[in-house]
Structures are given as C-alpha cells and as structure tokens.
Amino acid sequence: MRNSTGSATTGPLSGIVIADFSRVLAGPYCTMLLADMGATVIKVEGPAGDDTRNWVPPHRDGVSTYYLSINRNKSSIMLDMANAEDLETAYSIIERADVFVENFKPGGLAKFGLDQEAVATRWPHLIHASITGFGTEGGSSMPGYDLLAQAVSGMMTLTGDADGPPQRAGVAVFDVMTGLHTTVAILGALQERNLTGRGQHVGVNLLSSAVSGLVNQTMGYAGAGNIPTRMGNDHPSLFPYGPLHAADREIVICCGNDVQFQRLTEALGIAQIGIDPRFATMADRNANREELRVILEEALAARTADEWFEALQKKGIACSPILNVAEGLQFAQRLGLDPIVQAGKGTDAVPTIKHPATFSRSEIRYDKAPPALDGDRESVLEWISSNPQRSADDKLAV
C-alpha cells in the first residue's frame, strides 16, 4: 500500500488506510498516532477546514501550532458533503479505507448516509470509530468540549488549591485520553477484523474517558463512597508526594513506600524521623502530614532545589525540579529522549513533538508535515483512481 503522495509507507501499520473525518483534538490526535506508525491517513475537511487551523496564538509562519501539533503524516482534501460530487468522493475514500474515524455530533452524519447503521450495511469490512462528547443517549446534544468533560466529571473539583475555586487542567487532558482510547479501540478492532474479516463500530466519548481516566479518584467513590476534594499539589493517599520548599524554591519529592521514606530521611540527615512512630507507615504519614511537612522543609532549607535534586538523585530518591515547558523539553533532550522531531523534508519541514512509542523492529515515520487545507487534493484523487475499494475478503497487512 502506498500513501496518497505515492511514497511507500513503513511502520507497524503499513498498509492500513484511515479515512479521517475528525477535527479539533481527540480524533486528529488518534489518527496522527496511527499515521506515525505507518497508516495512510486521508484527512477530509469541510470548506472552513479544521477548527484548530484558526486557534491562535501561538502560530508558526501564520499556521496555528495547535493544528500543527496533531496533524503530521496526513494528506488533506477539502470536501463539501452537501455537494453531491464531493459526497461521492467521500464515499470513494471510505470504501477504500480500513478505518473510518469521525467525531460528528450523534445523528449528524445520517443526512449523508454515513450513520452507524448505513456504514455497517454498505461497508461491512470497515472499522467505524465514532468519538462523541457525552455518548449517544442523554448527552447526545452536548457539544464535545474537553472543558465541559473536566467540569462534569469532577476533574475541576480536584484541581487547584484546597481553599481556591475549581480549576481546569493546563491541557485538554480528556481529549488526549479519548484520542488514546480510540487508538487502542481501533487497533483491537483491526486485530479482530484480521481474524474474522468483519468490521464493527467502536464508540468512545469524552466523559467515559474522563471517568476512567480519574482512576483512583472515581474508584474511591465507586468502591468506598469517598468524594475527593481539592488538595492543591498534595496526593490523597501518599505523603510526601509533591512539592516541598527548599532554600530557594520548591522541589518535587515522591515516596511511594516506607523504605523510600526512610531513605529520604537518611539523605536529609534526619534518619530518626524515618522510624518515628508518627511517620513510620504511609497511613501515619498521611495522618500527620502537616507536622511532617514542617520537619522535611526545615531540613530541605539547607540547600537549593538544584543542589537537592543532584544529591537525592544519587541516593536513588524520586525527585525533580519544577520546570516550565521550554525547560521540560530541554530536560528531555539532556536525557537523550530527543523530544522534538522534524516532520517533512527540506524547507517544508516543521518541528513537532516526537511520537511517544518506539519499536525494536519498526520505525515511526515523520515524512510529511501537517498539510495545508486541500493541499493534497490531486494526489488523493489519483490515489482513489488507482486503488480498488476494500472488501471483507481483504486481509490487513499487519
């Protein structure tokens, strides 16, 4: 299988074709991850383009960096599905694809003959992945914005200072989680299709992803009736596990068990605290955390955060400085993680953030910069004309 630009794709998903009718974040993040792994992704956009193209600042050479962050390795074609000819082109892309990804409002695709039932009937081989904000029942009319999911899931009541107002996270965390969950669901459905030849519909929504993604907090209520509240940077079940003041600024220190805590107290020169009955177990430390906080910060006041980071690391104690985004990327670079990669070639290349996974036998690809709106129309149309439609008899090249 070749991608829409005519170059051979590589990677663990080489040969898989994704018809990407999604926009904004969750869907495009999912399809970018699939494209990075070698899938051919055709991004179908309406006449106005993906909303994120206009989400500025910041921008790079006039292009929204929000858009650039989630759309590399794709080919863009602009289609107005209210136009009969464009709708036929959309059908042609879908029937040559293995996966159809969309995040239209529930029922929004029925007028185009692309609702779940119609897709399953017309293309039984196809994996149809639908992303919604709040499901297809009682929440079907709610717009799928991450901030709404943060608000209704309880996330905002967990974020911020204990005596402050509810706060949103600094990134659209549930959009990202939903994109990851959709990726996992698609890979599972592709594996089953490879075994049975049958496609299926998979549905993912922001609120279910949020409820799942809150893990211990939602389980605390489901299993014990506990309603968690804001604790600033403190952890409800662990202490110390968060920022503590050193001589100049805060340093994050994490102790997940009693042995780690004893090692910390030894490194701080207060070994007696590690065996003090008030702090000997995690339950004790949680019960007496404010008293312990004072003791730890008195010891930490002897050095700067950077000095403690170096000293505690040598003792195998989990700790880190608190950095801004630029410093965080520089830190990752110093660790050899190479977080910034060039997507595309030559003067068209764009710096993007590296795919988070590595494979021992396959390569992640970065051969195409995020596309301009309708920038690949001719190559996509040529690809349609030279590739037969998929069928249930096809085996996936996985």
Contacts in CASP RR format, 6 or more apart in sequence:
PFRMAT RR
TARGET T0000
AUTHOR 0000-0000-0000
METHOD contacts of the structure
MODEL  1
MRNSTGSATTGPLSGIVIADFSRVLAGPYCTMLLADMGATVIKVEGPAGD
DTRNWVPPHRDGVSTYYLSINRNKSSIMLDMANAEDLETAYSIIERADVF
VENFKPGGLAKFGLDQEAVATRWPHLIHASITGFGTEGGSSMPGYDLLAQ
AVSGMMTLTGDADGPPQRAGVAVFDVMTGLHTTVAILGALQERNLTGRGQ
HVGVNLLSSAVSGLVNQTMGYAGAGNIPTRMGNDHPSLFPYGPLHAADRE
IVICCGNDVQFQRLTEALGIAQIGIDPRFATMADRNANREELRVILEEAL
AARTADEWFEALQKKGIACSPILNVAEGLQFAQRLGLDPIVQAGKGTDAV
PTIKHPATFSRSEIRYDKAPPALDGDRESVLEWISSNPQRSADDKLAV
1 9 0 8 1.000
1 14 0 8 1.000
1 15 0 8 1.000
1 16 0 8 1.000
1 17 0 8 1.000
1 40 0 8 1.000
1 397 0 8 1.000
2 8 0 8 1.000
2 9 0 8 1.000
2 40 0 8 1.000
2 383 0 8 1.000
3 9 0 8 1.000
3 40 0 8 1.000
3 75 0 8 1.000
3 368 0 8 1.000
3 383 0 8 1.000
4 40 0 8 1.000
4 42 0 8 1.000
4 75 0 8 1.000
4 376 0 8 1.000
4 379 0 8 1.000
4 380 0 8 1.000
4 382 0 8 1.000
4 383 0 8 1.000
5 75 0 8 1.000
5 368 0 8 1.000
5 376 0 8 1.000
5 379 0 8 1.000
6 379 0 8 1.000
6 383 0 8 1.000
7 367 0 8 1.000
8 14 0 8 1.000
9 15 0 8 1.000
9 38 0 8 1.000
9 39 0 8 1.000
9 40 0 8 1.000
9 365 0 8 1.000
10 38 0 8 1.000
10 362 0 8 1.000
10 363 0 8 1.000
10 365 0 8 1.000
11 37 0 8 1.000
11 38 0 8 1.000
11 359 0 8 1.000
11 362 0 8 1.000
11 363 0 8 1.000
11 364 0 8 1.000
11 365 0 8 1.000
12 37 0 8 1.000
12 38 0 8 1.000
12 359 0 8 1.000
12 362 0 8 1.000
12 398 0 8 1.000
13 34 0 8 1.000
13 37 0 8 1.000
13 38 0 8 1.000
13 39 0 8 1.000
13 398 0 8 1.000
14 38 0 8 1.000
14 39 0 8 1.000
14 397 0 8 1.000
15 38 0 8 1.000
15 39 0 8 1.000
15 40 0 8 1.000
15 396 0 8 1.000
15 397 0 8 1.000
16 34 0 8 1.000
16 38 0 8 1.000
16 39 0 8 1.000
16 40 0 8 1.000
16 98 0 8 1.000
16 99 0 8 1.000
16 190 0 8 1.000
16 396 0 8 1.000
16 397 0 8 1.000
16 398 0 8 1.000
17 39 0 8 1.000
17 40 0 8 1.000
17 42 0 8 1.000
17 96 0 8 1.000
17 97 0 8 1.000
17 98 0 8 1.000
17 99 0 8 1.000
17 390 0 8 1.000
18 31 0 8 1.000
18 34 0 8 1.000
18 35 0 8 1.000
18 39 0 8 1.000
18 40 0 8 1.000
18 41 0 8 1.000
18 42 0 8 1.000
18 97 0 8 1.000
18 98 0 8 1.000
18 99 0 8 1.000
18 101 0 8 1.000
19 42 0 8 1.000
19 44 0 8 1.000
19 93 0 8 1.000
19 94 0 8 1.000
19 96 0 8 1.000
19 97 0 8 1.000
19 99 0 8 1.000
19 100 0 8 1.000
19 101 0 8 1.000
20 27 0 8 1.000
20 28 0 8 1.000
20 31 0 8 1.000
20 41 0 8 1.000
20 42 0 8 1.000
20 43 0 8 1.000
20 44 0 8 1.000
20 74 0 8 1.000
20 101 0 8 1.000
21 44 0 8 1.000
21 90 0 8 1.000
21 100 0 8 1.000
21 101 0 8 1.000
21 102 0 8 1.000
21 103 0 8 1.000
21 104 0 8 1.000
22 28 0 8 1.000
22 30 0 8 1.000
22 31 0 8 1.000
22 101 0 8 1.000
22 102 0 8 1.000
22 103 0 8 1.000
22 131 0 8 1.000
23 45 0 8 1.000
23 49 0 8 1.000
23 50 0 8 1.000
23 51 0 8 1.000
23 52 0 8 1.000
23 103 0 8 1.000
24 50 0 8 1.000
24 51 0 8 1.000
24 52 0 8 1.000
24 103 0 8 1.000
24 175 0 8 1.000
25 52 0 8 1.000
25 70 0 8 1.000
25 146 0 8 1.000
25 172 0 8 1.000
25 175 0 8 1.000
25 176 0 8 1.000
25 179 0 8 1.000
26 103 0 8 1.000
26 131 0 8 1.000
26 175 0 8 1.000
26 176 0 8 1.000
26 178 0 8 1.000
26 179 0 8 1.000
26 182 0 8 1.000
26 204 0 8 1.000
26 206 0 8 1.000
27 101 0 8 1.000
27 103 0 8 1.000
27 131 0 8 1.000
27 178 0 8 1.000
27 179 0 8 1.000
27 182 0 8 1.000
28 43 0 8 1.000
28 50 0 8 1.000
28 52 0 8 1.000
28 70 0 8 1.000
28 71 0 8 1.000
29 70 0 8 1.000
29 175 0 8 1.000
29 176 0 8 1.000
29 179 0 8 1.000
29 180 0 8 1.000
30 101 0 8 1.000
30 129 0 8 1.000
30 131 0 8 1.000
30 179 0 8 1.000
30 180 0 8 1.000
30 182 0 8 1.000
30 183 0 8 1.000
30 186 0 8 1.000
31 39 0 8 1.000
31 41 0 8 1.000
31 43 0 8 1.000
31 74 0 8 1.000
31 101 0 8 1.000
32 41 0 8 1.000
32 70 0 8 1.000
32 71 0 8 1.000
32 72 0 8 1.000
32 73 0 8 1.000
32 74 0 8 1.000
33 179 0 8 1.000
33 180 0 8 1.000
33 183 0 8 1.000
33 355 0 8 1.000
34 41 0 8 1.000
34 99 0 8 1.000
34 183 0 8 1.000
34 186 0 8 1.000
35 41 0 8 1.000
35 72 0 8 1.000
35 73 0 8 1.000
35 74 0 8 1.000
35 365 0 8 1.000
36 72 0 8 1.000
36 73 0 8 1.000
36 355 0 8 1.000
36 364 0 8 1.000
36 365 0 8 1.000
36 366 0 8 1.000
37 355 0 8 1.000
37 357 0 8 1.000
37 362 0 8 1.000
37 364 0 8 1.000
37 365 0 8 1.000
38 73 0 8 1.000
38 365 0 8 1.000
39 99 0 8 1.000
40 75 0 8 1.000
41 73 0 8 1.000
41 74 0 8 1.000
41 75 0 8 1.000
42 74 0 8 1.000
42 75 0 8 1.000
42 77 0 8 1.000
42 93 0 8 1.000
42 97 0 8 1.000
42 376 0 8 1.000
42 380 0 8 1.000
42 383 0 8 1.000
43 50 0 8 1.000
43 71 0 8 1.000
43 74 0 8 1.000
43 75 0 8 1.000
43 76 0 8 1.000
43 77 0 8 1.000
43 371 0 8 1.000
44 77 0 8 1.000
44 78 0 8 1.000
44 79 0 8 1.000
44 90 0 8 1.000
44 93 0 8 1.000
45 76 0 8 1.000
45 77 0 8 1.000
45 78 0 8 1.000
45 79 0 8 1.000
45 373 0 8 1.000
45 374 0 8 1.000
46 78 0 8 1.000
46 79 0 8 1.000
46 80 0 8 1.000
46 81 0 8 1.000
47 78 0 8 1.000
47 80 0 8 1.000
49 78 0 8 1.000
49 373 0 8 1.000
50 67 0 8 1.000
50 71 0 8 1.000
50 373 0 8 1.000
52 64 0 8 1.000
52 66 0 8 1.000
52 67 0 8 1.000
52 70 0 8 1.000
53 63 0 8 1.000
53 64 0 8 1.000
53 67 0 8 1.000
53 373 0 8 1.000
54 64 0 8 1.000
55 64 0 8 1.000
55 66 0 8 1.000
55 67 0 8 1.000
56 62 0 8 1.000
56 64 0 8 1.000
56 66 0 8 1.000
58 64 0 8 1.000
58 65 0 8 1.000
59 65 0 8 1.000
60 68 0 8 1.000
60 350 0 8 1.000
63 370 0 8 1.000
67 370 0 8 1.000
68 350 0 8 1.000
68 352 0 8 1.000
68 370 0 8 1.000
69 352 0 8 1.000
69 353 0 8 1.000
71 370 0 8 1.000
71 371 0 8 1.000
72 343 0 8 1.000
72 344 0 8 1.000
72 350 0 8 1.000
72 352 0 8 1.000
72 366 0 8 1.000
72 368 0 8 1.000
72 369 0 8 1.000
72 370 0 8 1.000
73 343 0 8 1.000
73 365 0 8 1.000
73 366 0 8 1.000
73 367 0 8 1.000
73 368 0 8 1.000
74 368 0 8 1.000
74 370 0 8 1.000
74 371 0 8 1.000
75 368 0 8 1.000
75 371 0 8 1.000
75 375 0 8 1.000
75 376 0 8 1.000
75 379 0 8 1.000
75 380 0 8 1.000
76 371 0 8 1.000
76 372 0 8 1.000
76 373 0 8 1.000
76 374 0 8 1.000
76 375 0 8 1.000
76 376 0 8 1.000
77 89 0 8 1.000
77 93 0 8 1.000
77 374 0 8 1.000
77 375 0 8 1.000
77 376 0 8 1.000
77 377 0 8 1.000
77 380 0 8 1.000
77 381 0 8 1.000
78 373 0 8 1.000
78 374 0 8 1.000
78 377 0 8 1.000
79 86 0 8 1.000
79 87 0 8 1.000
79 89 0 8 1.000
79 90 0 8 1.000
80 86 0 8 1.000
81 87 0 8 1.000
81 90 0 8 1.000
81 112 0 8 1.000
87 112 0 8 1.000
89 381 0 8 1.000
89 384 0 8 1.000
90 112 0 8 1.000
90 114 0 8 1.000
92 384 0 8 1.000
92 389 0 8 1.000
93 380 0 8 1.000
93 384 0 8 1.000
94 100 0 8 1.000
94 114 0 8 1.000
94 119 0 8 1.000
94 123 0 8 1.000
94 126 0 8 1.000
95 122 0 8 1.000
95 123 0 8 1.000
95 389 0 8 1.000
95 390 0 8 1.000
96 383 0 8 1.000
96 384 0 8 1.000
96 387 0 8 1.000
96 388 0 8 1.000
96 389 0 8 1.000
96 390 0 8 1.000
97 126 0 8 1.000
97 390 0 8 1.000
98 125 0 8 1.000
98 126 0 8 1.000
98 127 0 8 1.000
98 190 0 8 1.000
98 193 0 8 1.000
98 390 0 8 1.000
98 396 0 8 1.000
99 126 0 8 1.000
99 127 0 8 1.000
99 128 0 8 1.000
99 129 0 8 1.000
99 186 0 8 1.000
99 189 0 8 1.000
99 190 0 8 1.000
100 114 0 8 1.000
100 119 0 8 1.000
100 123 0 8 1.000
100 126 0 8 1.000
100 127 0 8 1.000
100 128 0 8 1.000
100 129 0 8 1.000
101 129 0 8 1.000
101 131 0 8 1.000
101 182 0 8 1.000
101 186 0 8 1.000
102 109 0 8 1.000
102 114 0 8 1.000
102 128 0 8 1.000
102 129 0 8 1.000
102 130 0 8 1.000
102 131 0 8 1.000
103 130 0 8 1.000
103 131 0 8 1.000
103 132 0 8 1.000
104 130 0 8 1.000
105 132 0 8 1.000
105 140 0 8 1.000
105 141 0 8 1.000
105 143 0 8 1.000
106 132 0 8 1.000
106 135 0 8 1.000
106 136 0 8 1.000
106 140 0 8 1.000
107 115 0 8 1.000
107 140 0 8 1.000
108 115 0 8 1.000
109 115 0 8 1.000
110 118 0 8 1.000
113 119 0 8 1.000
116 128 0 8 1.000
116 130 0 8 1.000
116 201 0 8 1.000
119 126 0 8 1.000
119 128 0 8 1.000
119 201 0 8 1.000
120 126 0 8 1.000
120 128 0 8 1.000
120 199 0 8 1.000
120 200 0 8 1.000
120 201 0 8 1.000
123 390 0 8 1.000
124 198 0 8 1.000
124 199 0 8 1.000
124 392 0 8 1.000
125 193 0 8 1.000
125 197 0 8 1.000
125 198 0 8 1.000
125 199 0 8 1.000
125 390 0 8 1.000
125 391 0 8 1.000
125 392 0 8 1.000
125 394 0 8 1.000
126 199 0 8 1.000
126 390 0 8 1.000
127 186 0 8 1.000
127 189 0 8 1.000
127 190 0 8 1.000
127 193 0 8 1.000
127 199 0 8 1.000
127 200 0 8 1.000
127 202 0 8 1.000
128 199 0 8 1.000
128 200 0 8 1.000
128 201 0 8 1.000
128 202 0 8 1.000
129 182 0 8 1.000
129 185 0 8 1.000
129 186 0 8 1.000
129 189 0 8 1.000
129 201 0 8 1.000
129 202 0 8 1.000
129 203 0 8 1.000
129 204 0 8 1.000
130 201 0 8 1.000
130 202 0 8 1.000
130 203 0 8 1.000
130 204 0 8 1.000
131 178 0 8 1.000
131 179 0 8 1.000
131 182 0 8 1.000
131 203 0 8 1.000
131 204 0 8 1.000
131 205 0 8 1.000
132 140 0 8 1.000
132 144 0 8 1.000
132 203 0 8 1.000
132 204 0 8 1.000
132 205 0 8 1.000
132 206 0 8 1.000
133 139 0 8 1.000
133 142 0 8 1.000
133 143 0 8 1.000
133 144 0 8 1.000
133 145 0 8 1.000
133 148 0 8 1.000
133 149 0 8 1.000
133 205 0 8 1.000
133 206 0 8 1.000
133 207 0 8 1.000
134 140 0 8 1.000
134 142 0 8 1.000
134 144 0 8 1.000
134 148 0 8 1.000
134 149 0 8 1.000
134 205 0 8 1.000
134 206 0 8 1.000
134 207 0 8 1.000
135 205 0 8 1.000
135 207 0 8 1.000
135 208 0 8 1.000
142 148 0 8 1.000
144 206 0 8 1.000
146 172 0 8 1.000
146 173 0 8 1.000
146 174 0 8 1.000
146 175 0 8 1.000
146 206 0 8 1.000
147 168 0 8 1.000
147 172 0 8 1.000
148 206 0 8 1.000
149 155 0 8 1.000
149 174 0 8 1.000
149 206 0 8 1.000
149 207 0 8 1.000
149 209 0 8 1.000
149 210 0 8 1.000
150 156 0 8 1.000
150 159 0 8 1.000
150 168 0 8 1.000
150 169 0 8 1.000
150 173 0 8 1.000
150 174 0 8 1.000
150 210 0 8 1.000
151 166 0 8 1.000
151 168 0 8 1.000
152 207 0 8 1.000
153 174 0 8 1.000
153 207 0 8 1.000
153 210 0 8 1.000
153 211 0 8 1.000
153 214 0 8 1.000
154 214 0 8 1.000
155 168 0 8 1.000
155 169 0 8 1.000
155 173 0 8 1.000
155 174 0 8 1.000
155 210 0 8 1.000
155 214 0 8 1.000
156 166 0 8 1.000
156 167 0 8 1.000
156 168 0 8 1.000
157 166 0 8 1.000
157 228 0 8 1.000
157 229 0 8 1.000
157 230 0 8 1.000
158 214 0 8 1.000
158 217 0 8 1.000
158 228 0 8 1.000
158 229 0 8 1.000
158 230 0 8 1.000
158 231 0 8 1.000
159 166 0 8 1.000
159 167 0 8 1.000
159 168 0 8 1.000
159 169 0 8 1.000
159 230 0 8 1.000
159 232 0 8 1.000
160 166 0 8 1.000
160 167 0 8 1.000
160 230 0 8 1.000
160 232 0 8 1.000
161 230 0 8 1.000
161 232 0 8 1.000
162 229 0 8 1.000
162 230 0 8 1.000
162 231 0 8 1.000
162 232 0 8 1.000
164 230 0 8 1.000
166 230 0 8 1.000
174 206 0 8 1.000
174 209 0 8 1.000
174 210 0 8 1.000
174 213 0 8 1.000
175 206 0 8 1.000
177 209 0 8 1.000
177 210 0 8 1.000
177 212 0 8 1.000
177 213 0 8 1.000
178 204 0 8 1.000
178 205 0 8 1.000
178 206 0 8 1.000
178 209 0 8 1.000
179 204 0 8 1.000
179 209 0 8 1.000
181 204 0 8 1.000
181 209 0 8 1.000
181 212 0 8 1.000
182 202 0 8 1.000
182 203 0 8 1.000
182 204 0 8 1.000
185 202 0 8 1.000
185 203 0 8 1.000
185 204 0 8 1.000
186 202 0 8 1.000
189 199 0 8 1.000
189 200 0 8 1.000
189 202 0 8 1.000
190 396 0 8 1.000
190 398 0 8 1.000
191 398 0 8 1.000
192 198 0 8 1.000
192 199 0 8 1.000
192 200 0 8 1.000
193 199 0 8 1.000
193 200 0 8 1.000
193 396 0 8 1.000
194 395 0 8 1.000
194 396 0 8 1.000
194 398 0 8 1.000
197 392 0 8 1.000
197 393 0 8 1.000
197 395 0 8 1.000
198 392 0 8 1.000
199 392 0 8 1.000
211 218 0 8 1.000
212 218 0 8 1.000
216 236 0 8 1.000
216 237 0 8 1.000
217 228 0 8 1.000
217 236 0 8 1.000
220 226 0 8 1.000
220 228 0 8 1.000
221 227 0 8 1.000
221 228 0 8 1.000
228 236 0 8 1.000
233 242 0 8 1.000
233 243 0 8 1.000
234 241 0 8 1.000
234 242 0 8 1.000
234 289 0 8 1.000
235 241 0 8 1.000
235 242 0 8 1.000
237 282 0 8 1.000
237 286 0 8 1.000
238 254 0 8 1.000
238 255 0 8 1.000
238 256 0 8 1.000
238 282 0 8 1.000
238 286 0 8 1.000
239 255 0 8 1.000
239 282 0 8 1.000
239 285 0 8 1.000
239 286 0 8 1.000
239 289 0 8 1.000
239 292 0 8 1.000
239 293 0 8 1.000
240 253 0 8 1.000
240 254 0 8 1.000
240 255 0 8 1.000
240 261 0 8 1.000
240 264 0 8 1.000
240 285 0 8 1.000
240 289 0 8 1.000
240 292 0 8 1.000
240 293 0 8 1.000
240 296 0 8 1.000
241 253 0 8 1.000
241 254 0 8 1.000
241 255 0 8 1.000
241 256 0 8 1.000
242 252 0 8 1.000
242 253 0 8 1.000
242 254 0 8 1.000
243 250 0 8 1.000
243 251 0 8 1.000
243 252 0 8 1.000
243 322 0 8 1.000
244 250 0 8 1.000
244 251 0 8 1.000
244 252 0 8 1.000
244 253 0 8 1.000
244 293 0 8 1.000
244 296 0 8 1.000
244 297 0 8 1.000
244 300 0 8 1.000
245 297 0 8 1.000
245 300 0 8 1.000
245 301 0 8 1.000
246 300 0 8 1.000
246 301 0 8 1.000
246 303 0 8 1.000
246 304 0 8 1.000
246 305 0 8 1.000
246 307 0 8 1.000
246 308 0 8 1.000
247 300 0 8 1.000
247 301 0 8 1.000
247 302 0 8 1.000
247 303 0 8 1.000
247 304 0 8 1.000
247 305 0 8 1.000
247 307 0 8 1.000
248 304 0 8 1.000
248 305 0 8 1.000
249 304 0 8 1.000
249 305 0 8 1.000
249 322 0 8 1.000
250 305 0 8 1.000
250 322 0 8 1.000
251 300 0 8 1.000
251 305 0 8 1.000
251 308 0 8 1.000
251 309 0 8 1.000
251 319 0 8 1.000
251 320 0 8 1.000
251 321 0 8 1.000
251 322 0 8 1.000
252 319 0 8 1.000
252 320 0 8 1.000
252 321 0 8 1.000
252 322 0 8 1.000
253 264 0 8 1.000
253 296 0 8 1.000
253 312 0 8 1.000
253 317 0 8 1.000
253 318 0 8 1.000
253 319 0 8 1.000
254 260 0 8 1.000
254 318 0 8 1.000
254 319 0 8 1.000
255 261 0 8 1.000
255 264 0 8 1.000
255 317 0 8 1.000
255 318 0 8 1.000
256 282 0 8 1.000
256 318 0 8 1.000
257 282 0 8 1.000
258 280 0 8 1.000
258 281 0 8 1.000
258 282 0 8 1.000
260 317 0 8 1.000
260 318 0 8 1.000
261 274 0 8 1.000
261 279 0 8 1.000
261 285 0 8 1.000
262 271 0 8 1.000
262 274 0 8 1.000
262 275 0 8 1.000
263 315 0 8 1.000
263 316 0 8 1.000
263 317 0 8 1.000
264 312 0 8 1.000
264 317 0 8 1.000
265 271 0 8 1.000
265 272 0 8 1.000
265 273 0 8 1.000
265 274 0 8 1.000
266 274 0 8 1.000
266 315 0 8 1.000
267 311 0 8 1.000
267 312 0 8 1.000
267 315 0 8 1.000
267 317 0 8 1.000
268 296 0 8 1.000
268 299 0 8 1.000
268 300 0 8 1.000
269 299 0 8 1.000
270 295 0 8 1.000
270 299 0 8 1.000
273 279 0 8 1.000
273 292 0 8 1.000
273 295 0 8 1.000
274 280 0 8 1.000
277 284 0 8 1.000
278 284 0 8 1.000
278 288 0 8 1.000
278 291 0 8 1.000
278 292 0 8 1.000
279 285 0 8 1.000
279 288 0 8 1.000
279 292 0 8 1.000
285 292 0 8 1.000
300 308 0 8 1.000
303 311 0 8 1.000
305 321 0 8 1.000
305 322 0 8 1.000
306 321 0 8 1.000
308 319 0 8 1.000
309 319 0 8 1.000
309 320 0 8 1.000
309 321 0 8 1.000
312 319 0 8 1.000
313 319 0 8 1.000
323 331 0 8 1.000
329 339 0 8 1.000
329 340 0 8 1.000
332 338 0 8 1.000
332 339 0 8 1.000
333 339 0 8 1.000
333 340 0 8 1.000
337 354 0 8 1.000
338 354 0 8 1.000
339 353 0 8 1.000
339 354 0 8 1.000
340 351 0 8 1.000
340 352 0 8 1.000
340 353 0 8 1.000
340 354 0 8 1.000
341 351 0 8 1.000
341 352 0 8 1.000
341 353 0 8 1.000
341 354 0 8 1.000
341 366 0 8 1.000
342 349 0 8 1.000
342 350 0 8 1.000
342 351 0 8 1.000
342 352 0 8 1.000
342 366 0 8 1.000
343 349 0 8 1.000
343 350 0 8 1.000
343 351 0 8 1.000
343 352 0 8 1.000
343 366 0 8 1.000
343 367 0 8 1.000
343 368 0 8 1.000
343 369 0 8 1.000
343 370 0 8 1.000
344 350 0 8 1.000
344 366 0 8 1.000
344 367 0 8 1.000
344 368 0 8 1.000
344 369 0 8 1.000
345 367 0 8 1.000
348 369 0 8 1.000
349 369 0 8 1.000
350 369 0 8 1.000
350 370 0 8 1.000
352 366 0 8 1.000
352 370 0 8 1.000
354 364 0 8 1.000
355 364 0 8 1.000
357 364 0 8 1.000
358 364 0 8 1.000
END
